[in-house]
Amino acid sequence: MSAGANLSVTDQRRAARHPVDHDIIAEHHVRGDVPLHISNISAHGFMVDNASDLSRGDRLMVRLPVIGLIEAYVIWTRDTRAGFQFERIIRVDDFTRLVEQMQKNPRLRRP
């Protein structure tokens, strides 16, 4: 029997993504602390570019600015990249503040 994520939310990969450069330490129930680098984020999830040891369905707890602790599920992997879906959708006002804090480089910000 699989212990992976069983999400009923429709595919949200068409959601607007915001480029970021943000390091986090996620908590994996088997591997413990896992350092990850988030390279883009949306209100539905995020992508990391250093996920060589993660598999589809893995669940992690991540702590993000503004949002705090939130669970995320690996939806897809390819090479060293992985896409995550949040357990819940982030409110628009919180997401706007989150992106502002994660985009330290003003060239990443949208006009």
C-alpha positions as CSV (number, residue, x, y, z in Angstrom):
1,M,0.0,0.0,0.0
2,S,1.4,3.4,-1.0
3,A,2.0,6.0,1.8
4,G,2.4,8.8,-0.8
5,A,0.2,11.8,-1.3
6,N,-3.3,11.3,-2.5
7,L,-4.3,14.8,-3.6
8,S,-7.6,15.6,-5.1
9,V,-6.7,19.1,-6.2
10,T,-6.6,19.6,-10.0
11,D,-3.4,20.3,-11.8
12,Q,-2.3,23.9,-10.9
13,R,0.9,24.0,-12.9
14,R,-0.6,26.8,-15.1
15,A,-0.7,29.1,-12.1
16,A,1.5,32.3,-12.3
17,R,5.0,31.5,-11.1
18,H,7.3,34.0,-9.5
19,P,11.1,33.5,-9.8
20,V,12.8,33.4,-6.4
21,D,16.2,32.5,-5.0
22,H,15.4,31.1,-1.5
23,D,17.0,28.4,0.6
24,I,15.0,26.4,3.1
25,I,15.4,23.3,5.3
26,A,12.4,21.0,4.9
27,E,11.4,18.2,7.3
28,H,11.0,14.8,5.7
29,H,9.4,12.1,7.9
30,V,12.1,9.5,7.0
31,R,15.2,11.5,6.0
32,G,14.9,14.3,8.6
33,D,16.1,17.7,7.6
34,V,16.5,18.2,3.8
35,P,18.1,21.4,2.5
36,L,16.3,22.7,-0.6
37,H,16.6,25.7,-2.9
38,I,13.3,27.2,-4.2
39,S,13.7,28.7,-7.6
40,N,10.0,29.6,-8.3
41,I,6.8,29.7,-6.4
42,S,3.1,30.1,-6.9
43,A,0.1,30.2,-4.6
44,H,-0.3,26.5,-5.2
45,G,3.3,25.3,-4.8
46,F,6.9,25.7,-5.7
47,M,9.8,24.2,-7.6
48,V,13.2,23.3,-6.2
49,D,16.4,22.7,-8.2
50,N,18.3,20.4,-5.8
51,A,15.9,17.5,-5.1
52,S,18.0,14.5,-6.2
53,D,16.8,12.3,-3.3
54,L,13.1,13.0,-3.5
55,S,10.3,11.0,-5.1
56,R,6.8,11.7,-6.3
57,G,4.4,11.5,-3.4
58,D,7.0,12.5,-0.7
59,R,5.6,14.8,2.0
60,L,7.6,17.5,3.5
61,M,7.0,20.3,6.1
62,V,8.5,23.6,5.0
63,R,8.7,26.9,6.8
64,L,8.2,29.9,4.6
65,P,8.3,33.7,5.4
66,V,4.8,35.1,6.1
67,I,3.1,31.6,5.7
68,G,5.0,29.8,8.5
69,L,4.9,26.0,8.6
70,I,3.1,24.3,5.7
71,E,3.0,20.8,4.3
72,A,4.0,20.2,0.7
73,Y,3.8,17.1,-1.6
74,V,6.2,16.2,-4.4
75,I,4.0,16.2,-7.6
76,W,6.8,15.6,-10.1
77,T,10.6,15.1,-10.4
78,R,13.0,15.4,-13.3
79,D,16.8,15.2,-12.9
80,T,17.5,17.3,-9.8
81,R,14.3,19.4,-10.0
82,A,11.0,18.7,-8.2
83,G,7.6,20.4,-8.2
84,F,5.7,20.6,-4.9
85,Q,2.0,21.3,-4.2
86,F,1.0,23.0,-1.0
87,E,-1.6,21.2,1.2
88,R,-3.7,24.3,0.9
89,I,-3.9,27.4,-1.3
90,I,-2.2,30.5,0.1
91,R,-4.3,33.6,0.5
92,V,-3.6,36.3,-2.1
93,D,-2.5,39.0,0.4
94,D,-0.2,36.5,2.2
95,F,1.2,35.3,-1.1
96,T,2.0,38.8,-2.2
97,R,3.9,39.5,1.0
98,L,5.6,36.1,0.7
99,V,6.9,36.8,-2.8
100,E,8.1,40.3,-1.8
101,Q,10.2,38.8,1.0
102,M,11.5,35.9,-1.1
103,Q,12.5,38.1,-4.1
104,K,15.4,40.0,-2.6
105,N,16.8,40.7,-6.0
106,P,14.7,43.6,-7.5
107,R,15.4,42.3,-11.1
108,L,13.3,39.3,-10.3
109,R,10.2,41.4,-9.4
110,R,7.5,42.0,-11.9
111,P,6.8,45.6,-12.8
